[in-house]
Amino acid sequence: MALVLDALCTVDEVRAFAKLEILPDDDLLIESLINSVTQTFKNYCNVKSFLTSTYTEYYDGMGDKFLYPKNGPISSVTLLADDDDFVWGTDSTFESGEFRIIDAKGVYLLDDLFMNAISNVKITYTAGYDVVPDDLKQIAIIEVIRKYSHRRDFDVIRQTIGDQNTDYVDPGMLIETKQVLSYYCSFSFGV
């Protein structure tokens, strides 16, 4: 197993933060957990990657000035075209001065409207972070350690033998994790 290219942390970062002993033989398990947590976070926020990537997407024009691509934060737009014949040639392409990126979340046409048609808008853009933001990396590390440390007891946090009471952590993500992810999800408008 190897880490996915857009992994949110490394095995060494997990080892450095962990207060528990991670066995050298468990490196493959840690890599698998990092990959799993990375995918879980991407699914939760409905993005393809948190790291910088280029995307080409097609949208229905709604007769307005706004377009909100699926991934963010948007850093640049290399193509924005509106063509109900699906050719997207130079006659249907907007020049860079004809639109603006707004709040790294969307595109705004300055003096025009998108046609009201189906799949007529084509956008190629770059979105994501050059490096994993510290708070995102930290919650990924914490979730990996939590999964590693509870891999045998399925998230038992307290067990009272006399009363036979057992308390469990939410098997999903920690509340703090969801709070941090809510910021990164705000760039995703999904389908």
C-alpha positions as CSV (number, residue, x, y, z in Angstrom):
1,M,0.0,0.0,0.0
2,A,1.2,3.5,-0.8
3,L,-0.2,6.9,0.2
4,V,-2.5,8.5,-2.3
5,L,-1.1,11.5,-4.0
6,D,-3.4,13.9,-2.2
7,A,-3.0,12.3,1.3
8,L,-3.7,14.8,4.0
9,C,-0.7,13.6,6.2
10,T,2.2,11.2,6.3
11,V,3.1,8.2,8.4
12,D,6.0,10.2,9.9
13,E,3.5,13.0,10.9
14,V,1.2,10.5,12.6
15,R,4.2,8.9,14.4
16,A,5.4,12.3,15.6
17,F,2.0,13.3,17.0
18,A,1.0,9.9,18.5
19,K,1.4,9.4,22.2
20,L,1.0,5.7,21.7
21,E,3.6,3.3,20.4
22,I,3.1,2.6,16.7
23,L,4.8,-0.6,15.8
24,P,7.1,-0.5,12.7
25,D,5.2,-3.3,11.2
26,D,2.0,-1.2,11.3
27,D,3.3,1.3,8.7
28,L,1.1,-0.3,6.0
29,L,-1.9,-0.1,8.3
30,I,-1.2,3.6,9.0
31,E,-0.9,4.3,5.3
32,S,-4.2,2.6,4.7
33,L,-5.9,4.6,7.5
34,I,-4.4,7.9,6.1
35,N,-5.9,7.0,2.7
36,S,-9.2,6.1,4.2
37,V,-9.4,9.3,6.3
38,T,-8.4,11.4,3.3
39,Q,-11.2,9.8,1.2
40,T,-13.7,10.2,4.0
41,F,-12.9,13.9,4.3
42,K,-13.2,14.4,0.5
43,N,-16.6,12.5,0.5
44,Y,-17.8,14.6,3.5
45,C,-17.0,17.8,1.7
46,N,-17.9,16.6,-1.7
47,V,-14.6,17.5,-3.3
48,K,-12.3,15.5,-5.6
49,S,-9.2,16.8,-3.7
50,F,-8.2,19.4,-1.2
51,L,-4.9,19.9,-3.0
52,T,-4.5,22.0,-6.1
53,S,-6.0,20.3,-9.2
54,T,-7.4,21.4,-12.5
55,Y,-11.0,20.5,-13.3
56,T,-13.2,20.7,-16.4
57,E,-16.9,20.7,-15.6
58,Y,-20.2,21.4,-17.5
59,Y,-23.2,23.1,-16.0
60,D,-26.7,24.1,-17.0
61,G,-26.9,27.8,-17.7
62,M,-29.7,29.4,-15.6
63,G,-30.0,32.7,-17.3
64,D,-28.1,34.5,-14.5
65,K,-24.6,35.9,-13.9
66,F,-23.3,33.3,-11.3
67,L,-21.6,29.9,-11.6
68,Y,-20.5,27.8,-8.6
69,P,-18.1,25.0,-9.6
70,K,-17.9,21.9,-7.4
71,N,-14.4,22.4,-6.0
72,G,-12.6,25.2,-4.2
73,P,-11.1,27.4,-3.3
74,I,-10.8,28.6,-6.9
75,S,-7.5,30.2,-7.8
76,S,-7.9,30.6,-11.6
77,V,-10.2,30.0,-14.5
78,T,-8.5,29.1,-17.8
79,L,-11.7,28.6,-19.8
80,L,-15.3,29.8,-19.4
81,A,-17.6,29.3,-22.3
82,D,-21.3,29.3,-22.9
83,D,-22.6,27.4,-26.0
84,D,-25.8,25.5,-26.4
85,D,-24.4,23.8,-29.5
86,F,-21.6,22.2,-27.2
87,V,-18.7,23.4,-29.4
88,W,-17.3,26.0,-27.0
89,G,-15.2,27.7,-29.6
90,T,-13.7,31.1,-29.4
91,D,-17.0,32.8,-30.3
92,S,-18.6,31.3,-27.1
93,T,-15.6,31.9,-24.8
94,F,-15.5,34.7,-22.2
95,E,-12.3,36.7,-22.0
96,S,-10.7,37.0,-18.6
97,G,-11.9,40.6,-18.2
98,E,-15.5,39.6,-18.7
99,F,-15.8,37.7,-15.4
100,R,-14.5,37.6,-11.9
101,I,-13.8,34.9,-9.3
102,I,-15.8,35.8,-6.2
103,D,-14.7,34.7,-2.7
104,A,-12.8,31.8,-4.3
105,K,-16.2,30.0,-4.6
106,G,-17.7,31.1,-7.8
107,V,-17.6,33.0,-11.1
108,Y,-19.5,36.2,-11.8
109,L,-20.2,37.5,-15.3
110,L,-19.7,41.3,-15.4
111,D,-21.9,42.3,-18.4
112,D,-23.6,39.2,-19.6
113,L,-25.8,36.3,-18.5
114,F,-25.3,32.6,-19.0
115,M,-27.9,31.2,-21.5
116,N,-30.8,29.3,-20.0
117,A,-29.9,25.9,-21.4
118,I,-28.8,22.4,-20.5
119,S,-25.1,21.6,-20.1
120,N,-24.2,24.7,-22.1
121,V,-21.6,26.2,-19.7
122,K,-18.1,24.7,-19.8
123,I,-15.5,25.8,-17.2
124,T,-11.8,24.7,-16.8
125,Y,-10.4,26.0,-13.5
126,T,-7.8,25.4,-10.8
127,A,-8.9,24.9,-7.3
128,G,-7.5,23.6,-4.0
129,Y,-4.5,24.3,-1.7
130,D,-0.8,24.1,-2.6
131,V,-0.1,22.4,0.7
132,V,-2.5,20.8,3.2
133,P,-3.7,23.5,5.6
134,D,-2.5,22.9,9.2
135,D,-5.9,22.5,10.7
136,L,-7.0,20.0,8.0
137,K,-3.7,18.0,8.5
138,Q,-4.1,18.0,12.3
139,I,-7.7,16.6,12.2
140,A,-6.6,14.0,9.7
141,I,-3.7,12.9,12.0
142,I,-6.1,12.8,15.0
143,E,-8.7,10.7,13.1
144,V,-5.9,8.3,11.9
145,I,-4.6,7.9,15.5
146,R,-8.1,7.4,16.8
147,K,-8.9,4.7,14.3
148,Y,-5.5,3.1,14.9
149,S,-5.8,3.1,18.7
150,H,-9.3,1.8,18.7
151,R,-8.9,-0.8,15.9
152,R,-9.5,-3.7,18.4
153,D,-12.1,-2.2,20.7
154,F,-14.3,-0.4,18.1
155,D,-14.2,3.0,19.8
156,V,-14.8,1.9,23.4
157,I,-13.9,5.0,25.5
158,R,-14.9,3.7,28.9
159,Q,-15.7,0.3,30.3
160,T,-16.9,-0.3,33.9
161,I,-16.5,-4.0,34.8
162,G,-18.7,-4.0,37.9
163,D,-21.8,-2.5,36.2
164,Q,-20.8,-3.8,32.8
165,N,-21.3,-0.4,31.3
166,T,-19.5,0.5,28.1
167,D,-19.4,4.0,26.5
168,Y,-18.5,4.4,22.9
169,V,-17.2,7.2,20.8
170,D,-19.3,8.1,17.8
171,P,-17.9,5.7,15.1
172,G,-18.0,8.5,12.6
173,M,-15.9,11.6,13.0
174,L,-15.2,13.6,16.1
175,I,-17.3,16.8,16.6
176,E,-14.1,18.9,16.3
177,T,-13.3,17.2,13.0
178,K,-16.7,18.1,11.6
179,Q,-16.3,21.7,12.8
180,V,-13.0,22.1,10.9
181,L,-14.3,20.3,7.9
182,S,-17.4,22.6,7.7
183,Y,-15.0,25.5,6.7
184,Y,-13.6,23.4,3.8
185,C,-17.0,22.2,2.8
186,S,-18.1,25.8,2.4
187,F,-16.1,25.8,-0.9
188,S,-18.0,22.8,-2.2
189,F,-21.4,23.2,-3.8
190,G,-21.6,19.6,-5.1
191,V,-24.1,18.2,-7.4
